[in-house]
Amino acid sequence: MYKVIKKKLKIIYKKNIEFFFFLLYPKPKIKNNEKDFSEKVFDIKIEKNLYHLFELTKGRIFTDGNDTTAYISKNNNISKASLQYKKFDFINSKMQKNSENEVLKRGTPKFKKKIHGNVLSLISGGASRNNFTHWFTDVIPRIKIYQQKFNIKKIDKFYVPSIKFKFQRESLSYFGINKNNIISSEKYKHIEADKIFATTHPCFHRPTEVKKWSINYLNKIYKCNVILKKYEKIFIIRDQFKQINKNNLNKYSDYRVLVNENEIKEYLSSIGFKCIKPEDHSFSDQLKIFSSAKYVVGLYGAAMMMLAFCKIKTKVLEFKPSGGGMEFRNISKLAKLKHRQIILKPLVKSRIPQNGLLLCPLKIIKKELKLLGLKTL
């Protein structure tokens, strides 16, 4: 009974909050056939890909920091730059039509922060707030799309998904962006600016299909010519199995873990591999490590995004859950690396397709390394 009452009170409270903000800020609407001179749309072509750059004068942005982002014009029309994702399984989402955007129902229930000057929005869905791969495939390439039309110096503030991680702040510094000119959507979910610029998604909401221009752009911005010989062969470790109760594997079925990682680590170390945990290194040091590598072995996951910065012909061995995507193999192809995969079926069924508790016998690893041209014991 108590839970039912509590749930009803939450609904009432939420409705009251929404009503208050309806009075404060008019609910956005879908633009029909009328012209909206407060928004301009530019066609941007990169290689064979057509993108759009949106310019809103006296516009605003509202985001819930996860599935919903609405770009709203001065005339209160919702722009096609807006994002609305909907989960189709326990974790993965799919882009929805503009007419499905939540602000059309709920309005913009956050106080608005006014920003003076021009703002470039790099917002790109919830995954880009904390996922290393999404940051470099969904967020940073938006700057390139903008630069096809305007100089980045025209921008006063950059609106980003988050700046809580060091790699986010470091990667933006390569553009000469001062931290005082960065606005985090985690702090301000509703902003208005003199001018707001936004772009369509760099890989059209398909993370497994990162574009060649995007990888080339990342290499141009983050080019590293330092070679550290001790990192010619690297094994990316996650060091997670110690967190798991081996007597209750079902409880951890949604993790992504190599259960025999220590055995693999011991073997690879014996043939000259350096074991690294990328998050223990600064982004600039990671660039040095991966640009030095001739062999990279690792489990499917965000750290494999660093393959984009490896030298041509670097050899890669990826442990991939059977439900995982092909994004890192695609990155290797675009970066001209030699990439092999060991596809593993989880020991326990996971609700998350790309996850699972995985076991990889050493004999399979040895066979794959030989195919990559490495002498094994």
N, C-alpha and C positions, 0 to 999 in steps of 0.2 A: 504493500500500500504506500509506504514511504517513498519508494523508488518511482512509483507512478505519479505521485504528487510533485516530487522533485523534477521529474521530466516535464510535466505540464507547466510548472513555474518557469523553467528554462525557456520553454517555447514562448510563454507570455512576455518574459523579459526581452527575448530576442525581437519579438514583434514590436514592442514598445520602442526599442532602440532604433529599429528600422524606420518606424513612423517619425521619430524625432529627426532623423537624418533626411527623410523625404521632405520635411519642412525646411531643412537647412539647405539641401542641395537637390534640385529637381532630378527626378529619375531619368536616366539617359533613354534615348529612343533609337530605333533603327531608321536610318535615312532612307526615304523612299525615292521619289524622282526629283525632289527639289535640289537645287544647287547649294553647296555649302562652301562659300568662298574663304572660310576660315581654315580649310584643309586643302593642301596640295599633295598630289601623288606623282612621283617621278618613276619612270621605268629605268631599271638598272640591269644591264646585261653583263654577266661575267662568264667568260667562255660561252657555253651554250645555255646557260641558266638565266632565266628572267626573274628578277627580284623587283620589289617596290620599296621606295623610300618615301615615308610619310612625313609631312611637315604640318604641324598644327599650331596656329597662332592663338594664343591665350587659351590653349587646351589644357586638359588635365589627364592624369593617369591614376587609376585605382587598381590595386592588386591585393589579393588575399595571401600573396607570397607563395602560392602553390599552383592551383589549377586555373585561377581566374586572373586575367589582366585585361583591363578595359582602357582604351585610348578614347577620350571623349572630346569632341570639338567644342569650340566656343558656343556653337549653336545647339549643344547638348546631343549631338548625334554620335553614335558609337562607330568608331573607325574600323575599317577592315584590317588594321594593324593589330587589333585585339586578339587575345588568346583565350580559349576555353577548352580545358582538357577534361576528359572523363575516364575513370578507370574501367578497364575491360577485364582485369583480373585482380589479384591481391595487391599488385604494385604498379603494373604498367598502365599507361594512359593513351588515349587517342584524341587527336584534335577534333573539336566539334564545329558546327556552323556558327557564324556570327550571331545568328538569332537565338542561339542557346546560351549566350553569355549571361552569367548570373546577375550582373548589375541591372539587366532589364527587368528582373523580378525584385531584387533586394535593394537596388540603388547602390549608393556608395557610403556605407555606414562607418566612416572614419573621418576625423577632423582633417581638413585640407591644410597642407603646408605650401605657402606661396614661395616660389623660387624666381629670383630676378635673373634674366638672361636666357641663354639657349641651353636646352637639356637634350642630351642624346641618351635614349633609353636602350639598355642592353638586357632588359628583362626577358627571360626565356623559360618560364615554367619552374616548378618546384625542384626538379632534379639539379638545376644549375646553381642552386643555393649552396649545396655542399658536395656535389659530385665533381671530381677532378676532370673526368672525360667530358661531361656536358659543359663545363665551363669553357673548355677549349674548342668544342665543336659547335656549341649553340650560342655562346656569349661573345667571345673575342672576335670571331669572323664578322659579326655585325658592324664592327668598326670599318672593316674593308668595304662593305657595301655602302656605308655612309661616305667613305673617302672617294668613291667613284664619282661623286657629285660635288662634294664640298671639302674644304680643308678642315682638318680636325681642330685647328686653332680657333675655328668659329664657335666651338662648343665651350660653354662656361662650366657646366656641371654634367657629370656622368651618373645616370641612374642605374644601379646594378642590383642583381639579386641579393648579394651579400658581400661583406668584406671581413667576415669573422675568421677566415682562414688566411694564413700567411701567403699561400700560393696565389690567392686572388689579388692581394695587395701588391705582391711582387710583380705579377704578370702585367698589371696595369701601369706600373712604374716604367716599363720599357717604352711606353708611349709618351713619357714625360708628364703623366697625369699626377698632379699633386693630390695627396690624400684628402686635403681640404676641399677638393673639387669633386669628391665622390659622395654620392648620396645612396645609402643602403635602403632597399625596399623593406628590410626587416625593421628599420627604425621609422620610416615614413611610408605608409601604405597608400597615401592619397596626396598627390602633389599637383600643383598648377604652375605653369611657367609661361614666360613671354612667348617662347617658341619651344615646341617639343618635336624631336625627330625620332622616328622609329623605323624599323625595317622588317621585311618578311624573314622567316626563319632560314638560316644559311643552308640547312639540308632538308628543308620542307617538312620538318617534324618527323623525319625518318633517320634516327641516330645511326642506323647500320649503313646509311648511304652518304657518308661524309664526302664532300666534293674535293676534287683534285686541287682546285684553286685555293681552297681553305687550308689544305696541308701545306701548299707552297707558301701561302701567306704567313702561316705560323713559323715556318722555317726562315722566312725572311726577317720577321720581327725578332725571333729568339735564336738567331744564328749563333752557333758556338763552334769555335775552331780549336778549343783546348782538347788535347788528347791525354788521358790518364791511363797509362799502360796497365795498371793493376785492375782496371775495370774492363778488360777486353772480353771477359766472360762473366756474365752476371746472372744470378738467380734471384728473382723478386720473391721475397718471403712475406707472409702475412702474420705468422706467429700467433695463430688463433686457436689451435687445437688444445692448448693448455687451458682454455676457458670452458672446455666442453667436458661434461660428465660422461665418461666412456660407457657407463652402465645404463645410460638413458639417452641414447642417440636420437630417439624420436622427438625429444624436447628441443633439439637443435637442428631440426630438419630444414629450417628456413635460412640457416647460415650457408655461406659458401666457403668451404674449408677442405684443404687437402689433409686428410687424416694421417697420412704417412709423410707429412712435410719434413719432419726431422730426419727420416731415413733418406729422403731425396736430397735434403741439404747436406747430409754427411757424405753421400756418394758424389754429388756435384763438387763439393769442396775438395774431394780427393783427386779430381781431375782439373783442378785449377780455377773453379768458379768462385767468384766473390759473392757472398750472400748479402743482399741489401734490402732494407725496408725503406722505400722511397720517402715516406712521410717524416722520417728521421733526418732528412736532408732538406736544405733550402731548395727552392725552385731552380736557382742559378746553378747549384751543385748537381741537381738532377740532370740539368742540360749537359753538363760536363760528363757525367757518368754515362748517360745513354748515347751521347755522340761519340764516346770512346769505345763502345761495345761492338764486338764482332759477333758475339753470341748472346742472345737473351732468352732465358727460360722463365716462364711465369704463368700464374693462374689467371684466367679470364677475370678482368676487373679494371677499375679505374687507372691503376698504375700503368697498365699496358698502353694508355694514351701516349706515353712517352716514346713509343715506337715511332711516332711522327718525327722525332728529332734524331733518329738514328741515321748513320751514314748509309748510302746506297750499298746494297748487297749484304747488309747485316743479316745474320741467320737467326730465326726466331722459332722457338718451340712453345706452343701455348697449350695449357691444360684447360679444356673447355667443357663445362657441363652440357649435357645433351640438349638442354633447353635454351642455352645461351645463343646470342646473336653472332653475326659475322663481322661486327664493326672493326675489330682489331685486325682481322685478316684483310679487310678492305683497306684499312690504313696502311698496312704493310705493302699491299699491292700498289697503292698510290705513291708510297715513299720508295718503291723499288727494292723491297726487302724480300728475302726468301723465307716464307712462312709455312710452318707445318703445325698441325693441330692433333692433339690426342683427345678424342671426344669420350667423355666419361659419364656413365649413368650413375646418378646418386644412389648411395646405399639405402637411403630412406627417402620416400617420395616427399618433395617439397611443394608448398603452395606457390612459391615463387619460381617460375620456369627456369630462370638463369642462375638459380642457386642450387645448393645441395651439398651433402657430405660426400666427398669424393676420395677414391683410393686408386692410385696409379702404380702398378707393379714396375719395379726398376728395369726389368727386361724390356718392357715396351719403350721406356725412356732411352735406354741404350741403343735400341734399334733405330729410333727416330733421330737421335744425335748422329749416328753413323750415316744416315741418309742426308744429314745436313753437312757431312764432311768432317765430323769431329772424331778423333780417336778416343775410344772408351776402354775402360778396364774390364 
